[in-house]
Amino acid sequence: MPERRTFLKALGAGALGAAATGFSTPPARAPSASTNTSDPSPPDSAPTNWVWMTPELDVSGEEWRRRFERLRSHNIDAILPQVYTNSAAYYGSDFLPVEGEWLETILPPAKEVGLEVHGWMVSMPCTIPKIVNQHKEWFVVNRNGESAVDNPAYVDYYKFTCPNRPGAQDFIERRVEEITSIDGLDGIHFDYIRFPDVVIAKALQPKYGIVQHEEQAPYDYCYCDVCRSKFERDHGADPYDLEDPTMSTAWRLFRYESITNLVNDRLIPIARENGKAVSAATFPNWEAVRQRWHHWDLDYVHPMLYHNFYHAGANWVRDETRAGIERLRGQGRSTRLYSGLNVGAVAPGGLERLIEKAHEGDASGITLFAAGSMNDALWTAFAEATSKA
């Protein structure tokens, strides 16, 4: 791996500027072709409850210690602080635009009170101007032949890089290498490790003024030259020559495996070499984002069971938790699954109900989105509900 690291260091120095560009927070099998099929054994002392955290740069280390003591007293074992967005780092990166060294502030007090800290990284989207302007070829292309740089789906930050582009692969590898080399960090947490949603959650469609009953060309990725050539090499046909690309099992599996191979063969080995645990924030409707996460070699997985996005109730959280575990076990994986709950959408009683149903589905614990949405009443409800589990 030393030769690869030397190359990535040289790449980063030439490809990225040092100036911060500002913070834009995103809205928090058939046998795999992957050659790395090991199933990691999660540690016996794995956390039970987690919380996602977005950066706050104006809070002192002393105040963070008080906040973290409160988290511990309310049954939180691990935090997922966002250390890289689609545009900037929140730690002292050597090659990314740096918005602030937030991780350096929160890591010591978090460890002092006994919290695990897993760095939350936005993976595929990139809005760093120098990358967007100089490496347009790194980005996904939809079925209409439009680059995500020119016509991103849904929102402007949906500029996803392609999992099959060597330059994009190297860029994400270097981020993983740098983050997992940070002393004191327990793990890395992949978010947006997928393609754009080919069909967005039903409750969100009115927000964007769209109606999706099937896969539509503007949201169907990736038809870049590299993906098309790789698929034609393996299957004897250009995706554009398929009678109906949306009905092709081979083309669908190709996209699934493109993400899986990136995760299993390129990213996880870096984290493992640096002694870090690996987790991911994933979709329950994984097919819509080509994210077959039950084939990934993760220690922990945090499906985002945001029931309000799907016009669903608490029983849906139970059912999706159970279904995710069944998919993992069907692949012979012992990955621990934590039900991700959107606390901004519930009252205290509703949160207790969601937690109860997640545990009925056999979740290993709960992950809250997000710390900034919690209030006294919700923390009390959370502590009471998780103490019963």
Protein Blocks (a to p, Z undefined) as FASTA:
>chain_A
ZZmmmmmmmmmmmmpcfbdebjaddeeddddfbfblcdcdddfkbcfbdcdddddfkbcf
klmmmmmmmmmmnopabdcddfbdfkbccbdcfkbccfbjfklmmmmmmmmnopacdddd
dfklccbfklmmmmmmlpccdfkopafklmcghiamlcccdfklmklmmmmmmmmmmmmm
pghiabdcdehiacddfbdcfklmmmnopacfbdcfklmccfbfklmmmmmmmnopafkl
pmblmlmmklmmmmmmmmmmmmmmmmmmmmmmnopacdddddfklmlnopafklpccfbd
cddfdfklnopafklmmmmmmmmmmmmmmnopabdcdddddfklccfklmmmmmmmmmmn
opabdcdddfklpcfklmmmmmmmmmmZZ
